[in-house]
């Protein structure tokens, strides 16, 4: 259940002033009340922004090193398998993929 941005007394005071002053002052009362509501909403929005956690980097601190190590570890058996089948072209494709993944990881800077 959400709470109203202004106390109930402010609503009641605005309605009572509207009844007492009449239609001539109604636009000024409405404008004044809207300004109070907007100020309260802006304050609430700023408060929520302060409570939100800061965005973290998409790649954890050791992520690039881990990708490089896994790439080499996976590259060794892939090289053995592709050369064992006699396909130099397949080995080149595998290593181009590994290099591409590492280049993409190295060039990725994360959120600004």
Steps between C-alpha positions, in 0.01 A plus 500: 500500500652834399489812710397837363784745428333772714323487834121473499477843662638661182221344293237614748644853518500533121138384478391736781678795337333417169156507665567827683668696221277393215558444131714812445790361704461137396775499229751652743409246770530211258837625372630540854386155601646342183836663574499348850415156364767523229764608754408207725519256207839635390631461855370143511661421163835635617473296818435182297798573274727522802374165627566314173832314479762629259522310171779244488729420213374235260834316520619408850856604596663165414270425208739585219777286647258212551384517138861502380588196712191306393573587137849350516377196693228438240730585208745219577254209460328672206836526326574133567159388376505708183857408409428136588231498233742660255305824466726802524211719386285388796784581741536848353124560536509387866789731585342791314191449717710490816690814399172672412351425842811629676510815288136571572558451873812719493328782313182493711506792745173429685228753581597865484 
